[in-house]
Amino acid sequence: MKIRGYRRKDGSFGIRNHFLIIPTSICATHVAEKIAEKIPNAIALPNQHGCCQIGSDQEQTELTLAGFGLNPNTGAVLVVGLGCDGIQAKRLANTISSSGKITDYIIIQECGSTIESISIGVKKAERLYKSFYLQEQEIGCISDLVLGLECGGSDSTSGLASNPTIGYVSDKLIELGGSCILSETTEVIGAEHLLAKRFISIEEREKFLKFVEATEKRAFTMGEDLRTGQPTPGNKAGGLSTIEEKSLGCMYKAGTSPFVGALSYSESLSHKKHGLYFMDTPGQDINSITGMVAGGANIIIFSTGRGTPTGNPISPVIKITGNYKTYQNMCDNIDINASAIISGKCNIKQLGEKTFDFILQVANGKLTKSELLGHKEFGIQIQTPTF
């Protein structure tokens, strides 16, 4: 199976061709947004971090920002730094440009002011855009797809219809040589023993189990039990009674394929073996998707029973629901109606084939509803308060 897109110099394959403006900290976001307004199809990341963070949190923020620049759906990057922020613009730009990607940077304090920074930034962005825009589409393979598996606003139909459909799609893509990422560590608790059995490597299995253990311990150190927030009020209203029940439904997104490895938040899949991976992310949908996209996911499929309108700045997000009322109520946001499985009008395989065909259409340029509506939600998972 062939798809059309953009082969990058590092060998990765993008199904979109975005010009990304990356602010290194919240202090640089306004300038980044104003530059993006002047450049056709440019996107400024709404980064809220990058300053006064310490240790692993600063490293994670920088890794995530770099991951968005390195994602195959990004064609060119302008990094905007303040100058005194913890994440330095030149260093971040060098990390991204090492892949061969068209990259430059500006530093606001060196430019002189907001107005001067915008003027200089626009001039640099225009030069980058001329080179970036000339790149022509090429033919890629289905094996170039990295599909992120997400669920949010789950209800009882998620585990019965939309998540098993995603699982069918995941198995088929992996069989054809592609890769998938299952995420949301909080939403495998209670089912982790079932997923652990599917890891090929003992080392990777232990890494996965440590992710789960660390997540629970992190809540306990705050004097909290994850079960006080999971399932969420919306999950409970949708018929999910316990975290274990929610997790058993969530895991269906991973189908039946063996797990190749376990990834830290935003860890890159670049140069790794094709197959199914687990990424250590929170259950918060935006932070979770951000981590997978930073890791290289060039397309996302998102199951939602209650209805979630969110998207992503650079990777198309396909929405699927098994709840007919949700589909009727939020048809402007939902791409695929899986409620026919609940009503008995089709089975998981039939809906899975239809969904897989839709993924191919999106990979070949069809816009998802979240793209059409301009949803570009972005959020980085942090572990400690800002100091």
Secondary structure by P-SEA (a helix, b strand, c coil): cccbbbbcccccccccccbbbbbccccaaaaaaaaaaaccbbbbbbcccccccccaaaaaaaaaaaaaaacccccbbbbbbcccccccaaaaaaaaaccccccccccccccccaaaaaaaaaaaaaaaaaaaaabbbbbbccccbbbbbbcccccccccccaaaaaaaaaaaaaaacbbbbbbbccccccaaaaaaaacccaaaaaaaaaaaaaaaaaaaaaccccccccccaaaaaaccccaaaaaaaaaccccccccccccccccccccccccbbbbbccccaaaaaaaaaaacccbbbbbbccccccccccbbbbbbbccaaaaaaccccccccccccccccccaaaaaaaaaaaaaaaaacccccccccccbbbbbbbccccc
